């Protein structure tokens, strides 16, 4: 079976060719960045030079004008080469797609960020998770506070798991106001302002080069008109379907890419490994063929789910958060199962740090904790089925 990210894209073949070319270098550097937990700055310089940082910026603003399908293909290619780079890039892509489709994003700010992305290395990500709050997807108000003054906002708080922190130029920060009637939402904060610091806390099992450190704000001042979307807490009861759908597609594409990298390594291993007691490559064993066939089934399902869901989104089909969450759950669990099957055939070789399968396994396991988590998805679907 052929992955969506590996198929020829008739509409934008130049994008995929460019992504595949860059992915060669990303893959060559991925092991070293994983080992050192170092951030791959050079990857983003190359992405900028190739115009791929601005892939989801509207064409009218000088960007690539790509939708979810094209961007998902590109992220699948990079997920196979270096998922840490792909994850940072996906968060940036999500923000620009949301800007382009949201009526709440101030047009002036959206145009400003679009121009900066077209012109150079200017990435944005949303900083939402906090030590006490956890993921905002599970409810609750943030501890991060935006205080309104006569001259601007002043922000104080700590954000954890801030993917891409070393390279971000802009933060979309989830915070609450100190007003008499509390509001909560997103504020656009330029990186590097006085009172802002990055604490290098990211020392994770997988996706080690994603730079998902803590970002700390201590009375950070920024303009009043950098308020993005701030509402009464109850107004956030309905999820942002645009962001939920795009994130499901992109996250799924990345973890599927990791699984395809594991598949590629496994095929080479099975063809080359010929134990003395067997006298022929492992690829000749029916058990190996059957397990590899199961891997092909899972990846075929993933490709169809990701591609068809992305096409529906781009075509304006009304999609719900529950379906988005189900796609993410199915694809990421298929991806994990693929890598585990590869390990079952490779044994100690697969878990050796000399081989990339060990890294693929650590990376793909992050799919289990990536929002939305499986338990939340299943509970939500179960309650809906019961009419609760």
Secondary structure as UniProt FT lines:
FT   TURN            4..6
FT   HELIX           13..36
FT   HELIX           41..49
FT   TURN            50..51
FT   TURN            53..56
FT   HELIX           59..61
FT   HELIX           68..101
FT   HELIX           107..119
FT   STRAND          123..127
FT   TURN            131..133
FT   HELIX           136..138
FT   STRAND          145..148
FT   STRAND          153..162
FT   TURN            163..167
FT   STRAND          168..177
FT   STRAND          183..190
FT   TURN            191..192
FT   TURN            194..195
FT   STRAND          196..199
FT   TURN            208..209
FT   STRAND          213..222
FT   HELIX           224..226
FT   STRAND          227..232
FT   HELIX           233..236
FT   HELIX           241..272
FT   TURN            276..278
FT   HELIX           282..284
FT   HELIX           286..314
FT   TURN            315..316
FT   HELIX           321..346
FT   HELIX           348..351
FT   TURN            353..354
FT   HELIX           356..365
FT   HELIX           366..368
FT   HELIX           374..386
//
